[in-house]
Each structure stands twice: as C-alpha cells, then as structure tokens.
Amino acid sequence: MSDLQYLIREPKKVTENPPLLILLHGYGSNEQDLFSFSEELPDEFLIISAQAPYTLGYGSYAWFAINFDEINGKFSDLDQARESLDKIALFIDEIKEKHKTDPDKTFLLGFSQGAILSYSLSFFYPNKVQNVIALSGYINTELLPESISKEIKTNYYSSHGTVDQVLPIEWARKSKPFLDNLGFNSEYSEYPVGHGVAPQNFFSFKKWIEERL
C-alpha cells in the first residue's frame, strides 16, 4: 500500500474506463491546492489529488525535504525524493486498479516539487503515465535513472513563469532541449508571472490535455 491521502473528483461523464488525472502539489502546500482546478477540467476525468507524505506542520506537506546550510546553500533530500517517487508509482497503480481507469490515458500534473517528481517518475517508470504536465518545475538531473529508455512514449507539457523567484527560469529552460535530445514529444511555454499558474497558462494546458483525451 502506498498510504498516500488524497482527494477525488469522480467523472461527471461516466464511462467504463475513465481517463485518469493525478495531481501532485508543490513544497509546503497540500492536496487542496491543485484540486481547485478540477471543476474546470474535462468531465470524463477521474481526478485524484494526492497529499505528499512528509508533514511540515499547519497543513503543509512536502514530497521531499529542502534543507539549508551555510556551505551548500539550498539542497534537496534525494533519498526522500526517491522514496516519494516509488510511493507515487505504487499509488498510481492502486488507483488505476481500484477505479478501472483507461490504461492508455493516464495524466500526471505536478506543480513545482510535484513537477520535478512527475518528470522523474516518467523516466524511472517508463510509460506508467502517457502525459506529463510539469508546471513551474524542472528536470533534476540528480533524480534520473542511469539510462533513460528510448521506448518512452510519454508526451510532456511544461511551463514556467519568467519572473519565478523560487525556481529560476534558467533551470526550466533546459527541460525542452533535454527531452528533444531524447526524441520525446514536448511542448514548452513561458508566462510573465512568478512561481504560480497564470490564467492563460491554465487554458493552454487544458487545451493540451483535451487534445490527448
């Protein structure tokens, strides 16, 4: 059992095997955060918003710790990140099985820390998800398998704010060249905002999702 807490929006349009959308929130947030999108997303979806396993107190959670010290500055706890990756992978399998979702239509949408893990999960667990929406995140090269399968058929949508003060735009700009280099299908866009999702960004990824349903 993955033991992750989650919120669920049942499909409004009932089908035998609904497409599945999993939401992964950012550092210091919780499962309510991205769930606010759910009412605006296609009716066919079974939408699941997962809560990260590490508590920071006061309704704040993290997928992995971000530590600060005087020598290294800010650094991520990669062991916790890998544990969370395995938990999320197991969680996706459990949800797919429990709700009999369409095995060819699994979407993973992550914001910030959730986006970092969404990328990594698609490399560690090839084709477990067909579509990754990475908002305000980046590909952490320390969270990659030794070799990335060329058989990955996942589509990637990534976007970032040009004035993001939490994760620099320079980090995000490396994602598309990285994916292109591997021959993967990816789309990248930027918006004049900070560490958040602009309305036009929402409509852009919503359209991208609808085209893949």
C-alpha positions in Angstrom: 0.0 0.0 0.0 1.2 3.5 -0.9 -0.6 5.1 2.1 -1.0 8.4 0.4 -4.0 10.5 1.4 -5.9 12.0 -1.5 -9.0 13.9 -2.7 -11.1 12.5 -5.5 -13.4 14.0 -8.2 -15.4 11.3 -9.8 -16.0 11.6 -13.6 -19.1 13.7 -14.3 -19.5 11.9 -17.6 -19.5 8.2 -16.7 -17.6 5.8 -18.9 -16.5 2.2 -18.2 -12.8 3.1 -18.2 -12.3 6.8 -17.4 -9.1 8.6 -18.2 -7.1 9.4 -15.0 -5.5 12.7 -13.9 -3.2 12.6 -10.9 -2.3 16.0 -9.3 0.9 16.4 -7.3 1.2 19.7 -5.3 4.3 21.7 -4.5 6.5 22.0 -1.4 4.7 23.4 1.6 1.3 23.0 0.1 -1.4 20.3 0.3 -3.8 18.2 -1.8 -6.4 21.1 -1.8 -4.2 23.3 -3.8 -4.3 22.0 -7.3 -7.7 20.4 -6.7 -9.2 23.8 -7.3 -8.5 23.2 -11.0 -10.6 20.1 -11.0 -14.0 21.7 -11.7 -12.6 23.3 -14.8 -11.2 20.2 -16.3 -12.9 17.7 -18.7 -15.9 15.9 -17.3 -14.6 12.4 -18.4 -11.7 12.5 -16.0 -11.3 10.7 -12.7 -9.2 13.3 -10.9 -7.1 12.4 -7.9 -5.1 15.0 -5.9 -2.5 13.3 -3.7 -1.1 14.7 -0.4 2.7 14.4 0.0 3.9 12.1 2.8 6.2 14.5 4.7 4.4 17.0 7.0 5.8 20.4 7.6 3.0 21.4 10.0 0.0 23.6 9.7 -1.5 21.8 6.7 1.8 22.0 4.8 3.4 18.9 3.2 6.4 18.0 1.1 7.4 15.2 -1.2 11.0 15.7 0.0 12.8 18.0 2.3 14.6 21.0 1.1 17.5 21.7 3.5 19.6 24.8 4.0 23.1 25.0 5.3 25.8 27.7 5.2 28.1 25.7 2.9 25.8 24.1 0.3 23.0 26.7 0.5 19.8 25.0 -0.5 19.7 21.3 -1.3 17.1 18.6 -1.8 16.9 15.3 0.2 17.2 13.0 -2.8 16.6 9.8 -0.7 13.2 11.2 0.4 12.6 12.2 -3.2 13.2 8.6 -4.5 11.0 7.2 -1.7 8.2 9.5 -2.8 8.7 8.5 -6.4 8.2 4.9 -5.5 5.2 5.8 -3.4 3.6 7.8 -6.2 4.2 4.9 -8.7 2.6 2.4 -6.4 -0.3 4.9 -5.8 -0.9 5.3 -9.5 -1.2 1.5 -9.9 -3.6 1.2 -7.0 -5.8 4.0 -8.3 -5.8 2.5 -11.8 -6.8 -0.9 -10.5 -9.4 0.3 -8.0 -11.2 2.6 -10.5 -10.5 0.6 -13.7 -9.2 3.6 -15.5 -8.2 3.7 -19.1 -4.6 2.3 -19.1 -3.7 4.3 -22.1 -4.9 7.7 -20.7 -3.0 8.4 -17.5 -2.1 12.1 -17.0 0.2 13.3 -14.3 0.2 17.0 -13.4 2.7 18.4 -11.0 3.4 21.9 -9.7 7.0 22.8 -8.5 8.2 19.9 -6.4 5.4 17.9 -7.9 6.5 18.7 -11.4 10.1 17.7 -10.6 8.8 14.3 -9.5 6.5 14.0 -12.4 9.4 14.2 -14.8 11.5 11.8 -12.8 8.7 9.3 -12.5 8.2 9.2 -16.2 11.9 8.2 -16.6 12.1 5.7 -13.8 8.8 4.1 -14.7 8.6 4.2 -18.5 5.0 4.6 -19.9 3.3 4.3 -16.5 1.9 7.7 -17.5 1.3 8.8 -21.0 1.1 12.5 -20.4 3.1 14.8 -18.0 2.1 18.4 -17.3 5.0 20.0 -15.4 4.2 23.5 -14.1 6.9 25.7 -12.6 9.3 22.8 -12.2 12.5 21.4 -13.9 14.3 18.2 -14.7 16.5 17.4 -11.7 19.4 15.6 -13.3 20.3 14.1 -9.9 16.9 12.3 -10.0 17.3 10.3 -13.1 17.9 6.6 -13.8 21.3 5.6 -15.1 19.9 5.3 -18.6 16.6 6.6 -19.9 14.6 4.2 -22.0 14.2 5.2 -25.7 10.8 3.4 -25.6 9.2 6.1 -23.6 6.1 7.4 -25.5 5.1 10.0 -22.9 4.1 13.5 -24.0 5.3 16.4 -22.0 3.9 19.9 -21.4 6.0 22.2 -19.4 5.5 25.9 -18.5 7.3 28.4 -16.2 7.0 32.0 -15.0 9.7 34.3 -16.4 10.0 36.0 -13.0 9.8 32.9 -10.9 11.7 33.7 -7.7 11.6 30.1 -6.3 12.9 28.0 -9.2 14.9 30.1 -11.7 13.6 30.2 -15.3 17.1 29.1 -16.5 16.5 25.7 -14.8 13.2 25.2 -16.6 14.5 26.3 -20.0 16.8 23.2 -20.0 13.8 20.8 -19.9 12.7 21.0 -23.6 16.3 20.6 -25.1 16.8 17.7 -22.7 13.5 16.0 -23.9 14.1 16.9 -27.5 17.6 15.4 -27.3 16.0 12.1 -26.3 13.5 12.3 -29.1 10.5 12.8 -26.8 7.4 14.8 -27.7 7.4 18.0 -25.6 5.9 21.5 -25.6 7.3 24.4 -23.5 5.9 27.8 -22.8 6.7 30.8 -20.5 4.4 33.3 -18.9 5.2 36.7 -17.3 4.4 35.6 -13.7 6.3 34.4 -10.6 6.0 30.9 -9.0 2.4 30.3 -10.0 0.0 29.5 -12.8 -1.3 32.4 -14.9 -4.9 32.1 -16.2 -3.7 31.9 -19.8 -1.3 29.1 -18.7 -4.2 27.2 -17.3 -6.2 27.5 -20.6 -3.1 26.4 -22.5 -2.5 23.2 -20.6 -6.3 22.5 -20.5 -6.4 22.6 -24.3 -3.2 20.4 -24.5 -5.0 17.8 -22.2 -8.2 17.9 -24.2 -6.3 17.2 -27.4 -5.0 14.0 -25.8 -8.2 12.6 -24.3 
